[in-house]
Each structure stands twice: as structure tokens, then as C-alpha cells.
């Protein structure tokens, strides 16, 4: 699954366009490497998203084309989340 779609389906980001923009600005990494919006996401990948001074690191547990809001957080686990000061 494409990175931008995965971020939207899991509701890590509300809109796919936001995921595309973050990736284009080199603020999304997959397994420590800068990712493009079209980068392929696989199970056990670690995705780091940088929102301003907030960092979110998640591990991919499941890949589905669609999920209900209540089940979206079961597709990943938060490995680390912190804010820079």
C-alpha cells in the first residue's frame, strides 16, 4: 500500500493530501530512510512522521484498504512519540 494512503486509512493523518505534502518535504521516514508519498508500506515497517516539533514513530501491524475508525489504531503500534523543545 502507498505511504500516503496508509497514513490516511490508519487515521494517523486526516487527509491523504497532508501525507503527500509531509513526504514531499522529507518529513516522513520508513525504516529510517526518507520516503516518497508513493513509497510502499509493508508489515513490520517503522514509519516516522515529523509534525513540526512532534515526532511519531509507529510499527505497521496490518495493511487494509479500508478500516472503521474504532479499528484503525489496531493497524499499527506506537513505538515512540515525543516533542522537541
FIKOLZA-1660 file (N, C-alpha, C; in steps of 0.1 Angstrom, whole numbers, plus 5000, padded with zeros to 4 digits):
% residues 85
   i   px   py   pz ch aa at
   1 5008 4988 5000  A  X  N
   1 5000 5000 5000  A  X CA
   1 5009 5012 5000  A  X  C
   2 5004 5023 4993  A  X  N
   2 5012 5035 4993  A  X CA
   2 5012 5042 5007  A  X  C
   3 5023 5049 5009  A  X  N
   3 5025 5055 5022  A  X CA
   3 5014 5065 5025  A  X  C
   4 5011 5074 5016  A  X  N
   4 5001 5084 5018  A  X CA
   4 4987 5078 5021  A  X  C
   5 4984 5067 5014  A  X  N
   5 4971 5061 5017  A  X CA
   5 4971 5054 5031  A  X  C
   6 4982 5048 5034  A  X  N
   6 4983 5041 5047  A  X CA
   6 4981 5051 5059  A  X  C
   7 4987 5062 5058  A  X  N
   7 4986 5073 5068  A  X CA
   7 4971 5077 5069  A  X  C
   8 4964 5078 5058  A  X  N
   8 4950 5082 5058  A  X CA
   8 4941 5071 5064  A  X  C
   9 4943 5059 5059  A  X  N
   9 4935 5047 5063  A  X CA
   9 4936 5045 5078  A  X  C
  10 4948 5046 5084  A  X  N
  10 4950 5044 5098  A  X CA
  10 4946 5056 5106  A  X  C
  11 4943 5067 5100  A  X  N
  11 4939 5079 5106  A  X CA
  11 4950 5085 5114  A  X  C
  12 4963 5082 5111  A  X  N
  12 4974 5089 5117  A  X CA
  12 4973 5104 5112  A  X  C
  13 4969 5105 5099  A  X  N
  13 4966 5119 5093  A  X CA
  13 4952 5119 5088  A  X  C
  14 4946 5130 5089  A  X  N
  14 4932 5131 5085  A  X CA
  14 4930 5131 5070  A  X  C
  15 4939 5136 5062  A  X  N
  15 4938 5137 5048  A  X CA
  15 4950 5132 5041  A  X  C
  16 4948 5125 5030  A  X  N
  16 4959 5119 5022  A  X CA
  16 4968 5130 5016  A  X  C
  17 4962 5141 5013  A  X  N
  17 4970 5153 5008  A  X CA
  17 4980 5158 5018  A  X  C
  18 4977 5157 5031  A  X  N
  18 4986 5161 5041  A  X CA
  18 4998 5151 5041  A  X  C
  19 4995 5139 5040  A  X  N
  19 5006 5128 5039  A  X CA
  19 5015 5131 5027  A  X  C
  20 5009 5134 5016  A  X  N
  20 5017 5137 5004  A  X CA
  20 5027 5149 5007  A  X  C
  21 5021 5159 5012  A  X  N
  21 5029 5171 5015  A  X CA
  21 5040 5169 5025  A  X  C
  22 5037 5162 5036  A  X  N
  22 5048 5159 5045  A  X CA
  22 5059 5150 5039  A  X  C
  23 5055 5141 5031  A  X  N
  23 5065 5132 5024  A  X CA
  23 5074 5140 5014  A  X  C
  24 5067 5149 5007  A  X  N
  24 5074 5157 4997  A  X CA
  24 5084 5166 5004  A  X  C
  25 5081 5170 5016  A  X  N
  25 5090 5179 5024  A  X CA
  25 5100 5171 5033  A  X  C
  26 5101 5158 5030  A  X  N
  26 5111 5149 5037  A  X CA
  26 5108 5149 5052  A  X  C
  27 5095 5148 5056  A  X  N
  27 5092 5147 5070  A  X CA
  27 5085 5134 5074  A  X  C
  28 5087 5124 5064  A  X  N
  28 5082 5111 5067  A  X CA
  28 5093 5101 5063  A  X  C
  29 5096 5092 5073  A  X  N
  29 5107 5082 5070  A  X CA
  29 5101 5068 5072  A  X  C
  30 5106 5059 5064  A  X  N
  30 5102 5045 5065  A  X CA
  30 5115 5037 5068  A  X  C
  31 5116 5031 5079  A  X  N
  31 5128 5024 5084  A  X CA
  31 5140 5033 5083  A  X  C
  32 5139 5045 5087  A  X  N
  32 5150 5054 5088  A  X CA
  32 5154 5061 5076  A  X  C
  33 5147 5058 5064  A  X  N
  33 5150 5064 5052  A  X CA
  33 5139 5074 5047  A  X  C
  34 5143 5085 5041  A  X  N
  34 5133 5094 5036  A  X CA
  34 5124 5087 5026  A  X  C
  35 5110 5089 5028  A  X  N
  35 5101 5083 5019  A  X CA
  35 5093 5092 5010  A  X  C
  36 5089 5087 4999  A  X  N
  36 5081 5095 4990  A  X CA
  36 5066 5091 4993  A  X  C
  37 5056 5099 4988  A  X  N
  37 5042 5096 4990  A  X CA
  37 5039 5082 4984  A  X  C
  38 5045 5078 4974  A  X  N
  38 5042 5066 4967  A  X CA
  38 5050 5054 4972  A  X  C
  39 5059 5056 4983  A  X  N
  39 5066 5045 4988  A  X CA
  39 5057 5034 4993  A  X  C
  40 5062 5022 4991  A  X  N
  40 5054 5010 4995  A  X CA
  40 5055 5007 5010  A  X  C
  41 5044 5005 5017  A  X  N
  41 5045 5002 5032  A  X CA
  41 5042 4987 5033  A  X  C
  42 5050 4981 5041  A  X  N
  42 5049 4966 5044  A  X CA
  42 5047 4964 5059  A  X  C
  43 5042 4952 5062  A  X  N
  43 5041 4949 5076  A  X CA
  43 5055 4948 5083  A  X  C
  44 5056 4953 5095  A  X  N
  44 5068 4955 5103  A  X CA
  44 5077 4967 5099  A  X  C
  45 5073 4975 5089  A  X  N
  45 5080 4987 5086  A  X CA
  45 5078 4997 5098  A  X  C
  46 5088 5005 5100  A  X  N
  46 5086 5016 5110  A  X CA
  46 5085 5029 5103  A  X  C
  47 5075 5036 5106  A  X  N
  47 5072 5049 5099  A  X CA
  47 5073 5060 5109  A  X  C
  48 5082 5070 5106  A  X  N
  48 5083 5081 5115  A  X CA
  48 5078 5093 5108  A  X  C
  49 5068 5100 5114  A  X  N
  49 5062 5112 5109  A  X CA
  49 5066 5124 5118  A  X  C
  50 5071 5135 5111  A  X  N
  50 5075 5146 5119  A  X CA
  50 5066 5158 5116  A  X  C
  51 5058 5162 5126  A  X  N
  51 5048 5173 5126  A  X CA
  51 5055 5184 5133  A  X  C
  52 5061 5194 5126  A  X  N
  52 5067 5205 5133  A  X CA
  52 5078 5200 5143  A  X  C
  53 5075 5201 5156  A  X  N
  53 5085 5197 5166  A  X CA
  53 5080 5183 5173  A  X  C
  54 5070 5178 5168  A  X  N
  54 5065 5165 5173  A  X CA
  54 5069 5153 5164  A  X  C
  55 5074 5143 5170  A  X  N
  55 5078 5131 5162  A  X CA
  55 5069 5119 5166  A  X  C
  56 5064 5111 5157  A  X  N
  56 5056 5100 5159  A  X CA
  56 5063 5088 5152  A  X  C
  57 5066 5077 5159  A  X  N
  57 5072 5065 5153  A  X CA
  57 5063 5054 5156  A  X  C
  58 5058 5048 5145  A  X  N
  58 5049 5037 5146  A  X CA
  58 5054 5024 5138  A  X  C
  59 5050 5013 5142  A  X  N
  59 5053 5000 5135  A  X CA
  59 5040 4995 5129  A  X  C
  60 5041 4991 5116  A  X  N
  60 5030 4986 5108  A  X CA
  60 5027 4972 5113  A  X  C
  61 5014 4970 5117  A  X  N
  61 5010 4956 5121  A  X CA
  61 5001 4950 5111  A  X  C
  62 4993 4958 5104  A  X  N
  62 4983 4953 5094  A  X CA
  62 4982 4963 5083  A  X  C
  63 4978 4957 5071  A  X  N
  63 4975 4966 5060  A  X CA
  63 4962 4962 5054  A  X  C
  64 4953 4972 5054  A  X  N
  64 4939 4970 5048  A  X CA
  64 4936 4983 5040  A  X  C
  65 4928 4981 5030  A  X  N
  65 4924 4992 5021  A  X CA
  65 4914 5001 5028  A  X  C
  66 4906 4995 5038  A  X  N
  66 4896 5003 5045  A  X CA
  66 4895 4998 5059  A  X  C
  67 4892 5007 5068  A  X  N
  67 4890 5003 5082  A  X CA
  67 4881 5012 5089  A  X  C
  68 4874 5008 5099  A  X  N
  68 4865 5016 5107  A  X CA
  68 4873 5024 5116  A  X  C
  69 4868 5036 5120  A  X  N
  69 4876 5045 5129  A  X CA
  69 4880 5038 5142  A  X  C
  70 4871 5030 5148  A  X  N
  70 4874 5023 5160  A  X CA
  70 4884 5012 5159  A  X  C
  71 4887 5007 5147  A  X  N
  71 4897 4997 5145  A  X CA
  71 4910 5002 5139  A  X  C
  72 4910 5015 5135  A  X  N
  72 4922 5020 5128  A  X CA
  72 4935 5019 5136  A  X  C
  73 4934 5021 5149  A  X  N
  73 4946 5020 5157  A  X CA
  73 4952 5006 5159  A  X  C
  74 4944 4996 5154  A  X  N
  74 4949 4982 5155  A  X CA
  74 4958 4979 5143  A  X  C
  75 4959 4988 5134  A  X  N
  75 4968 4986 5122  A  X CA
  75 4982 4989 5125  A  X  C
  76 4985 4996 5136  A  X  N
  76 4999 5000 5139  A  X CA
  76 5000 5001 5155  A  X  C
  77 5013 5001 5159  A  X  N
  77 5016 5003 5173  A  X CA
  77 5025 5015 5174  A  X  C
  78 5023 5023 5184  A  X  N
  78 5032 5035 5186  A  X CA
  78 5044 5030 5193  A  X  C
  79 5056 5032 5187  A  X  N
  79 5069 5028 5192  A  X CA
  79 5074 5039 5201  A  X  C
  80 5073 5052 5196  A  X  N
  80 5078 5063 5203  A  X CA
  80 5071 5076 5198  A  X  C
  81 5069 5085 5208  A  X  N
  81 5063 5097 5205  A  X CA
  81 5069 5108 5214  A  X  C
  82 5074 5119 5208  A  X  N
  82 5080 5129 5216  A  X CA
  82 5079 5142 5209  A  X  C
  83 5082 5153 5217  A  X  N
  83 5082 5166 5212  A  X CA
  83 5096 5172 5215  A  X  C
  84 5101 5179 5205  A  X  N
  84 5114 5186 5207  A  X CA
  84 5111 5200 5213  A  X  C
  85 5120 5205 5221  A  X  N
  85 5118 5218 5228  A  X CA
  85 5128 5228 5222  A  X  C
% end
